[in-house]
Amino acid sequence: MLLAINANNTNTVFCVFDGDKVRNTWRAATNPKSTADEFASWLSPLLALDGLKLQDIDAVIIAIVVPEMLFNLKTLCRKYFKIDPMVLGEPGVDPGVEVRVDMRKEDIGADRLCNTIEAHARYGGPLIVVDYGTATNFDVVDGEGRFIGGIIATGINLSLKALYEAAAKLPHIGVRRPQRVIGKATVPAMESGIFWGYIGLVEGLVSRIEKEYGHKMKVIATGGLAPLFEGSIHFDAVDPDLTVRGLLRIYQRNKKS
């Protein structure tokens, strides 16, 4: 079985694939100081709940944007799975994505390359992937599946944290869909600003991207908070597993080669 690990700034996702099928997915708060032993002690009982053991993992692929974690994740693979992982971005690992931007492919977030290859393979193009993570990323993919750029906006939870920390009288709140746009008290007003504000952000930026690109585009949502906005904004698909499925596709491509 393949373990796909997507280590982002806020959460690290561990996804077990049985062939092409997602067996199970777990999220942990990203902590660069977590040791290989801590990862194993956390992951082992979760695998057991699904009838699996650490020894059932025979391949690992890692996408990571937190370099400090890589050593301990590699140690996890070597100590507990007895294998060397495939790491997106390291020499010899070809993501299969053509990049048309003014920067090196190595400097593009690994998750964005995963989103690009999987979204185009599943939905065609041109398209925009809206990824709700630590940042809200807009990954722009042309009709041929090339990554041609995008937008990086402040993430929802970062916005909530900034409101709470910078304004003395504003409380810490969660994200939910308010019934009204006009808030009648502080908390409903904040909830509306976050929820409807991010809908306005997404709709406005998608419109501007399409205008600049000169063509209507499919819009695919992914990331942990994507399902919250389903039904309140038009997406052609909401696909929370898009990034880890991209890792599976990249693993299969490189295993063959």
Helices and strands as residue ranges (DSSP letters): E 2-7, E 11-18, E 21-29, H 36-49, G 54-56, E 59-64, G 67-69, H 70-76, I 77-81, E 86-87, G 105-107, H 110-123, E 127-132, E 135-141, E 147-154, H 156-166, H 186-213, E 218-223, H 226-229, E 237-238, H 242-256
